[in-house]
Amino acid sequence: MIVVENLHKTYSTGLGRKGKKGKDNGNGKGDGDRNSNRNGDVKALNGVTFRVNKGEIHGIIGPDGAGKSTLFRILTSLLLPDEGPSKVTVAGYDVVRDFREIRQIIGYMPGRFSLYQDLTVEENLNFFATLFNTTVKENYHVIKDIYGQIEPFKDRRAGALSGGMKQKLALSCALVHRPTVLFLDEPTTGVDPVSRQEFWEILDRLSEQGITILVSTAYMDEANRCTRISLMQAGRFMATDTPKGITESYDELLWSVEGERMPALLAELRAHPDVKTAFAFGDNHHVTVKERLSVDALREYLTGKGFNEVRVTPIEPTVEDAFMKASMEVLNGNE
């Protein structure tokens, strides 16, 4: 349904690299900005290659600045890719040559709320239906599950809606013409947990109807709701697989460390010669270690440094652990 091969996109800034802030490599040391060249040109996408199958929910997982929005703008024909030997198609249509056809078969929900704030809920929906030469009535069955939740507020201005209601209105507008492919750029950013859960349940139902969904998110926990995911950092796809496949490919010894004075504990972990990486994960620190280091040895080391009641536990990796490992390899130039 979506085919991307060797996609590149460069933004020219003319600013050079002086003063660029490095990335944290997991040991508290900075790493240079590997996403720009000596002229300051930013490589937003660097050889991206992946495929999205019909009817699946494919997640693009990555932090702000990874290149997710640039990728979505190219796939929705709003931005031209760099010239070169690349292939980018949506439902068989080339994003450059066939942009008119693509715009008729896709729905796009950008990250920022982009509907008309001064129009009512109903007026916004009617407006977008008119753009595609259709009506809300004709396609009401497509948006019923979503729009039905905000229809009681159809006379309220869009700008006065809550975050969750704005989200449902934006999705209704993206679906009102019955698209084949749905692009959702960080749709749950800034939305409360309950609305996030409801939103993903809606996506599951849309997928069951045969709609292909490409969704980007910075929330690692949402990765498990996807059929397949691609991990993205610094304009590159580091891995593409099912969430289970991503975690099963993780090949490091991973431990959870918990104790008192957590910031100081993190610094001490990073200073240990047999600790490869250490990152804060909620109430714990996740560390990868060399095989010669044992749980008891690390615990004794930390106790000797003044950290009492330290708990060190071997754990199974999450998608976020896999993402952090892959990111370090990209940022440190070990791809």
Secondary structure, DSSP 8 states (H G I E B T S, - for coil): -EEEEEEEEEE-----STT---EE-SSS-EE--TTB-TT--EEEEEEEEEEE-TT-EEEEE--TTSSHHHHHHHHTTSS---SSS-EEEETTEETTTTHHHHHHHEEEE-SS--S-TTSBHHHHHHHHHHHTT--TTTTHHHHHHHHTTTGGGTTSBGGGS-HHHHHHHHHHHHHTT--SEEEEESTTTT--HHHHHHHHHHHHHHHHTT-EEEEEES-GGGGGGSSEEEEEETTEEEEEE-HHHHHHT--SEEEEEE-SSHHHHHHHHHHSTTEEEEEEETTEEEEEE-TT--HHHHHHHHHHTT--S-EEEE----HHHHHHHHHHHHHTT--
